[in-house]
Amino acid sequence: MQSRYKWAVVGMLWFVCFFNYADRQAIFSVFPLLKSELNLTDVQLGIVGSAFMWVYALMGPFAGLIGDRLSRKTLIVGGLIFWSLVTIATALSTTYWQLVLFRALEGLGEAFYFPASMSLVSDYHGKATRSRAMAIHQSSVYAGTIAGGAVSGYLAQHYGWRSSFYLFGTLGTLLGLVLVGLLKEPVRGQSEEPGDAPVHGAFDFSGGVMNSLRAIFAHRMVAILISVFVGANFVAVIFLTWMPSFLFRKFGMSLSMAGLNGTAYLQIASVCGVITGGWLADKYAKKHLAGRMWTQSLGLLVGVPFIFLAGWTLSVPMLILGMAGFGFSKGLYDANIWASLYDVVKPEQRATALGLMNSIGWLGGSVAPVAIGFAAQTYGMSASISASSVVYLMVGGLMIYGIRSFMEKKAA
């Protein structure tokens, strides 16, 4: 029963995360309508996209600290219901600043999800299944992104831009009410085994915030992982924010087709990549402490030429190839974002560490929508997207440096 339930937990959280990303992605497919209805510039649209990320990032460390001290089930279910209601409220916006406000509030609600959920999953899944469990969960990110982009674009074209926000918000609220009775809080650290260095040890929450931070950064690889996440997230946010508008403008696609094509190829390929990355990482982590991190570095370096191609090509088939190639490589990296972090952080500090990493990563990512909005005015959207491949190259090299410097040790 316990073995089956630990995978059922992954399934339940899969649907929560699905709405987490569908709700946040829906806005980008309706940018053209918002631009005309509210008379917005590209920079103002970028601020709408970044408002979510700014609040989401700033709340990350607080959400992590809370996740290590309070019931994670309460944070997950309560957060889902809150951000779903905010999604419904977004549909009621009639001015630019109302739109910015509700996007910011959605970031507040969603900030509590990942620190709590990944800490909870790590207590149901030990090192033998952790990467696979988190990889399956991560696939919901891509499914939710596709649904948010495609459904929002289709409904906006036929029924107005507000319709998808009513739909996703209502369904998310109903899911939250169902999970109140189904999701169970596990004992912290129950999946750890003696000898699972460096994470195994006694629990101590009495040291205060500064002691927690010092313990988290005691392993030098933590700073490397956070820095790499900033760069990887910066590139991902560019594609999530601007690709539907890019296809609408450059290739003349309709709103529904731009919303679908701007997410589907990349995200479906990411599902394949994340499952592959989870399997590879669990396999190599048995032989090397950095097995998960080597999988991530592979994904980053492989993605470089595909990012460049997606922005530069004038051919739709080559565009699809670029997006799919980037999506697969992104999945290899994404499968192990949190599992790699948990290889160097103790169980009682995992939500705090994830919240901090998520915060810094999304602060870096929040710059992307506005930065590309400015860059596109001078260099064009194509050149701006292609140039982001340099970021992937840099963080891929940084990951390899970190592994060679701080992780060259065989697993027991």
Beta strands, then each sheet from edge to edge (+ up, - down):
end
